[in-house]
């Protein structure tokens, strides 16, 4: 008879999502409750699909509980699985390691948390399944935990559950590093991994999978989030079906405004873009970061009145009728409508400015040195960890800041009659 189970990781229940209050009109409560709602969706899926068991591969919590409400919520949801006779197997990761959690509550009888002292095995004899795992003893685990995992049990479908960065993944710190080859040589049938927030099938045979986190928490965690519903057929074939659980979906979308030079055109473009996204998102709240690109006279308007483009986009989003949409941020990467080669030949302030900007942009090292020199006094008053200009500017980058400065000066020169 086929075996069906859920593989999930990185729930980060009650992740604080700090800084939301500074966003005007942000749906703060929906965002802060999103990790709970996604977990409730996971519980509902397990019961609806009548799975044999649930695997949670680390970072169930974002850190030590601020109070016991987080734990009480978790226990109450697990009790629903207990009532449905569905076992749950958990390893702690770096965020909820044994040494990092000071508050605990007794868990229902259907839940097993793997030891942090050594790897251990739990058998489900009626299913012919053996699950091997080990929790993090502390937040920082620099060593490979896999060699400590037990040998596979003959006649069983062997699953290893592990929180790990493998050989490294962009945007993720290194914890319990190991390799695909090391996992493969363990001769298990399935590796249920956690820690990486983007879903990834590392290997087909044996099946090695990161399911990603169940709910995106910020603008860098875009797209559908959820768990894997895994079916093991009688012949040993493994089928992974990604299932969406998120209730808030983060998007990054690029809007080309080439040829659009007024507020009416901008408004229509924004509404059209967001309507299309909202339809795809179904009933979820969409948190959208919009990047404006292309050549448009709107860039001059922004230079003259900083913030006007973001405000106009935000206002247009209120008119979107399909679903819930919140514009988290607007990033202006518009280019001015100028013939740079022609302007650079001018023998005046405009020509000098364009030539200077082109020279600086031509060499990344020169650009960084120039911007650091220009902003030396401003950077000096910031905390030491914020004095790296590239880190401070984020995705706009040094070139974006220079482009903004050029647009502002050109707008000023235009207003003063220097430009034709």
Secondary structure, DSSP 8 states (H G I E B T S, - for coil): --EEEEEE----BT---TTGGGSTT--HHHHHTHHHHHHHHHHHHHHHHT-SEEEEES-SBSSS-SSTHHHHHHHHHHHHHHHTT-EEEEE--STT-GGG--------TTEEE--SSS-EEEEETTTTEEEEE---SSS---S--GGGS----TTSEEEEEEE--TT-BTTB---S---HHHHHHTT-SEEEEES-SS-EEEETTTEEEE---SS--STTS-S--EEEEEEE-TTS-EEEEEEE--SEEEEEEEEE-TT--SHHHHHHHHHHHHHHHHHHHTTSEEEEEEEEESB-THHHHHHHSTTHHHHHHHHHHTT--SSEEEEEEEEE--B-S--HHHHHT-SSHHHHHHHHHHHHHT-HHHHHHHHHHHTHHHHHTS-GGG--HHHHHGGGHHHHHHHHHHHHHHHHHHHTT---
